[in-house]
Amino acid sequence: MTSVLAGRSRSQIYAIGSSLPSESMNKCEVYDVSSDTWTQVASLNTRRNFHTTIAFDNQALYVVAGFNGGQRTNLIEKYDIRRRQHWETLNLRIKENTNWICLEGCGLYQITNKHIIIFGGFTTSDQKTNHCYLFNTATNDIE
């Protein structure tokens, strides 16, 4: 499970997927700090564990990579925090000569109002990687 703090007042905590090695989940819940309540929201399209999540500009959540029930996935899903309707599996555009691989436990960092750096993580349970990718949230390009 990953959790991220989001919302205008940063008073919402999203709990997404699972962190258990034997259990992948597509469940997503949000905890509202001010009202002390949990609410289940739209489920991910792909079950996940050992994935990474980022709250982007407090407008969207991006879930990256991980496992989908025993196999690694390189899918990225997006959730609009304001609309709260459904998760969108993005149609990624991999730039030429980019070796986009399946990762688990990678790092995510927003560097501009439309770019996320995806870095590090593992390619197998014991194989660390130093790969670094630039993800454009406006075009879904990865380079």
DRENMI-887552 format. One record per residue (C-alpha): residue number from 1; x, y, z. Coordinates in Angstrom, 2 decimals, always signed. Layout:
N
NUM	X	Y	Z $
...
***
This chain:
143
1	+0.00	+0.00	+0.00 $
2	+1.16	+3.49	-0.66 $
3	-0.31	+6.54	+0.95 $
4	-0.10	+10.19	-0.06 $
5	-1.29	+13.43	+1.44 $
6	-3.43	+15.48	-0.92 $
7	-6.28	+17.93	-1.24 $
8	-6.39	+21.70	-1.17 $
9	-5.82	+21.88	+2.56 $
10	-3.67	+18.75	+2.42 $
11	-6.12	+17.12	+4.79 $
12	-6.77	+13.95	+2.81 $
13	-4.68	+10.80	+2.94 $
14	-5.11	+8.28	+0.12 $
15	-4.36	+4.61	+0.84 $
16	-3.82	+2.73	-2.42 $
17	-3.28	-0.96	-3.20 $
18	-1.34	-3.25	-0.89 $
19	+2.15	-3.61	+0.52 $
20	+1.89	-7.32	+1.26 $
21	+4.07	-9.54	-0.96 $
22	+1.35	-12.16	-1.33 $
23	-1.54	-9.77	-1.93 $
24	-2.15	-7.24	-4.68 $
25	-5.20	-5.02	-4.41 $
26	-6.88	-2.40	-6.57 $
27	-8.62	-0.77	-3.61 $
28	-8.32	+2.97	-2.96 $
29	-9.58	+4.74	+0.15 $
30	-9.30	+8.32	+1.33 $
31	-9.07	+9.42	+4.94 $
32	-10.36	+12.91	+5.68 $
33	-8.40	+14.26	+8.62 $
34	-10.87	+17.03	+9.46 $
35	-13.92	+14.73	+9.66 $
36	-12.02	+11.62	+10.86 $
37	-13.69	+9.44	+8.21 $
38	-12.59	+6.84	+5.65 $
39	-14.30	+6.66	+2.24 $
40	-13.73	+4.10	-0.47 $
41	-13.26	+5.75	-3.85 $
42	-12.84	+4.35	-7.35 $
43	-10.72	+1.21	-7.61 $
44	-7.55	+1.08	-9.68 $
45	-7.77	-0.72	-13.01 $
46	-4.77	-2.88	-12.09 $
47	-4.16	-4.59	-8.77 $
48	-0.98	-3.28	-7.16 $
49	+1.61	-3.88	-4.51 $
50	+5.15	-2.48	-4.19 $
51	+4.04	+0.46	-6.35 $
52	+4.70	+4.16	-5.83 $
53	+2.23	+7.05	-5.73 $
54	+2.60	+10.81	-6.04 $
55	+0.09	+13.62	-5.45 $
56	+0.70	+15.92	-8.42 $
57	-0.14	+19.62	-7.90 $
58	-2.87	+18.48	-5.46 $
59	-4.98	+17.79	-8.55 $
60	-4.15	+14.22	-9.50 $
61	-2.64	+11.04	-8.12 $
62	-0.26	+8.98	-10.25 $
63	+0.40	+5.33	-9.41 $
64	+3.55	+3.94	-11.02 $
65	+4.72	+0.38	-11.63 $
66	+4.87	-2.32	-8.94 $
67	+3.32	-5.79	-9.07 $
68	-0.13	-6.68	-10.36 $
69	-0.69	-10.01	-8.67 $
70	+2.63	-11.76	-9.11 $
71	+4.07	-10.04	-12.17 $
72	+5.74	-6.66	-12.48 $
73	+3.89	-3.95	-14.32 $
74	+5.13	-0.77	-15.95 $
75	+1.65	+0.78	-16.18 $
76	+0.88	+4.25	-14.86 $
77	-2.61	+5.14	-13.66 $
78	-4.00	+8.62	-12.97 $
79	-6.80	+9.69	-10.62 $
80	-8.34	+13.18	-10.74 $
81	-8.71	+14.22	-7.10 $
82	-11.33	+16.85	-7.87 $
83	-13.64	+14.70	-10.00 $
84	-13.19	+11.47	-8.03 $
85	-14.72	+9.39	-10.82 $
86	-12.31	+6.67	-11.96 $
87	-8.67	+5.76	-12.45 $
88	-7.31	+6.15	-15.97 $
89	-4.66	+3.77	-17.29 $
90	-2.43	+6.05	-19.32 $
91	-1.40	+5.31	-22.88 $
92	+2.33	+5.92	-22.43 $
93	+4.45	+7.21	-25.27 $
94	+7.97	+5.86	-24.81 $
95	+10.55	+8.05	-26.51 $
96	+12.98	+6.38	-28.90 $
97	+16.02	+4.81	-27.22 $
98	+14.31	+4.87	-23.81 $
99	+14.53	+1.58	-21.95 $
100	+11.29	+1.85	-19.92 $
101	+11.31	-1.16	-17.60 $
102	+9.06	-2.59	-14.92 $
103	+10.04	-1.24	-11.52 $
104	+9.06	-1.79	-7.94 $
105	+9.58	+0.70	-5.15 $
106	+10.81	+3.49	-7.41 $
107	+10.97	+7.12	-6.35 $
108	+8.77	+9.89	-7.75 $
109	+9.35	+13.62	-7.56 $
110	+7.46	+16.48	-9.21 $
111	+10.01	+18.84	-10.78 $
112	+7.74	+21.19	-12.79 $
113	+4.02	+21.76	-13.27 $
114	+4.01	+18.99	-15.89 $
115	+7.00	+16.74	-15.15 $
116	+7.68	+13.89	-12.73 $
117	+11.07	+12.24	-12.32 $
118	+10.82	+8.45	-11.90 $
119	+14.00	+7.08	-10.39 $
120	+15.65	+4.08	-8.79 $
121	+13.82	+1.11	-7.39 $
122	+14.24	-2.56	-8.17 $
123	+14.00	-4.53	-11.40 $
124	+13.94	-7.82	-9.49 $
125	+13.55	-8.46	-5.77 $
126	+17.31	-8.13	-5.25 $
127	+18.43	-6.08	-8.27 $
128	+18.54	-2.33	-7.65 $
129	+18.52	+0.07	-10.57 $
130	+19.83	+3.57	-11.08 $
131	+17.56	+4.27	-14.06 $
132	+15.96	+7.70	-14.21 $
133	+13.04	+8.72	-16.43 $
134	+11.26	+11.98	-17.16 $
135	+7.47	+11.63	-17.33 $
136	+5.48	+14.43	-18.98 $
137	+1.98	+14.50	-17.43 $
138	+0.58	+16.61	-20.29 $
139	+1.66	+14.27	-23.13 $
140	+2.28	+10.95	-21.30 $
141	+5.77	+10.87	-22.82 $
142	+8.50	+8.95	-21.00 $
143	+12.11	+9.63	-21.82 $
***
